[in-house]
Amino acid sequence: VPQLPTRTEPDPPALPPAGPAPGWPPDWDRVLDTAIRTWGGRWNTARVQQLYEVRYGRRLGRDDARAFLSRRARQGVMRLHDVPNARYFTLIHRKDRTT
């Protein structure tokens, strides 16, 4: 049986090292902060994901949405409410902040 010549394909390019996810659009922090301040209320991962999808036409992962909300809580901008069967964040108003 004659051996067919094999064609070698170049190796695919290496994936870039893992960085912070996602690659936020440049205006994302401003868009979400404005939405939180304008609409107020309870913010959970689903609400953040919905805003992101409406604004940018693509899904935002749940972990990424949670990371954003958690970061805002660590910065003292939002308060975490962790009640049975519900975790959500609310905006901390100036009068509610502790000094």
Secondary structure, DSSP 8 states (H G I E B T S, - for coil): -------------------SSS---TTHHHHHHHHHHHH-S-B-HHHHHHHHHHHHSS---HHHHHHHHHHHHHTTSEEEEEETTEEEEEE--GGG---
